[in-house]
């Protein structure tokens, strides 16, 4: 099967994992999502893309939280 790539790729070419190794600091995807991206269906990629704003919002709040 050769899935189409009609869903835009989330990659921003800022390829660094967060300190926990859970999400890419550029695009917000997990290592598994990044690795499987080309094999995912359009629906699977769209599902990942839909989850990214919440992930990036959470990361922004975590980075701006004061540390005491």
Secondary structure as GFF3:
##gff-version 3
##sequence-region A 1 68
A	DSSP	alpha_helix	31	36	.	.	.	ID=ss1
A	DSSP	three_ten_helix	37	39	.	.	.	ID=ss2
A	DSSP	alpha_helix	42	64	.	.	.	ID=ss3
###
